[in-house]
Amino acid sequence: MGIKFNLGKSERKTRSDKKIRVNPSLDQETHEKLDRLSIACHIPKTQLAYEIIKIAVNNPSLIEYLQHKHNTYKYTRVVPIVHDGEVFYQD
């Protein structure tokens, strides 16, 4: 039996629930509304913003509205497909 030393860079496991940081810039009115709603819901603003974004990117009606509002080119449009209650984006 020998002792093994790992002198190289250690390998870290990637968490399956790892979050990606996104820092939206909000105007004062939107920030105040987010702040008040987070207080009312007893959750941090970042967690509330995460939930709002998650709802938005999984809502076919909102996806269509945003693409229509911002005149998305046909070849770059996202096509949401609902399968078993879950939203996927068509390739």
C-alpha positions in Angstrom: 0.0 0.0 0.0 1.3 3.4 -1.0 0.2 6.9 -0.3 -1.1 8.7 -3.3 -0.8 12.5 -3.6 -2.8 14.5 -6.1 -0.3 17.2 -7.0 -2.2 18.3 -10.1 -5.4 20.3 -10.4 -8.1 18.6 -8.4 -11.2 17.6 -10.4 -14.4 19.0 -9.0 -17.8 17.5 -9.7 -20.3 19.8 -11.5 -23.5 20.2 -9.6 -26.6 19.3 -11.6 -28.5 22.2 -10.0 -25.8 24.8 -10.5 -27.2 28.2 -11.2 -25.9 30.6 -13.8 -25.6 34.2 -12.7 -27.6 36.8 -14.6 -27.7 40.4 -13.4 -30.5 42.4 -15.0 -30.4 46.1 -14.8 -33.7 47.4 -13.5 -35.2 50.8 -13.6 -36.2 52.3 -10.2 -39.9 51.5 -10.5 -39.4 47.9 -11.5 -36.8 47.5 -8.7 -39.3 48.9 -6.1 -42.0 46.6 -7.3 -39.7 43.6 -7.1 -38.6 44.6 -3.6 -42.1 45.0 -2.4 -43.3 41.7 -3.9 -40.2 39.9 -2.4 -41.0 41.3 1.0 -44.7 40.2 0.7 -43.6 36.7 -0.4 -40.9 36.4 2.3 -38.2 35.5 -0.3 -35.1 37.3 -1.4 -35.3 39.5 -4.6 -32.9 37.3 -6.5 -35.0 34.2 -5.8 -38.2 36.0 -6.9 -36.5 37.3 -10.0 -35.4 33.7 -10.8 -39.0 32.4 -10.4 -40.4 35.2 -12.6 -37.8 34.5 -15.4 -38.5 30.8 -15.1 -42.2 31.4 -15.6 -41.5 33.7 -18.5 -39.3 31.4 -20.5 -41.8 28.5 -20.0 -44.9 30.5 -21.0 -45.7 30.1 -24.8 -48.0 33.1 -24.8 -45.4 35.4 -23.3 -42.7 34.0 -25.6 -44.9 34.8 -28.6 -45.7 38.3 -27.2 -42.0 39.1 -26.7 -41.0 37.9 -30.1 -43.8 39.8 -31.8 -42.9 43.0 -29.8 -39.3 42.8 -30.7 -39.8 41.8 -34.4 -37.9 38.6 -34.2 -36.6 37.3 -37.5 -38.4 34.2 -38.7 -35.1 32.1 -38.7 -34.2 33.1 -35.2 -37.6 32.7 -33.6 -38.1 30.3 -30.7 -40.9 27.8 -31.2 -42.2 26.6 -27.8 -43.5 23.0 -27.8 -45.6 21.8 -24.8 -45.1 18.1 -24.1 -46.6 16.5 -21.0 -47.0 19.9 -19.4 -43.3 20.9 -19.9 -42.2 23.5 -22.4 -39.4 22.7 -24.8 -37.9 24.9 -27.6 -38.0 23.3 -31.0 -34.6 22.9 -32.7 
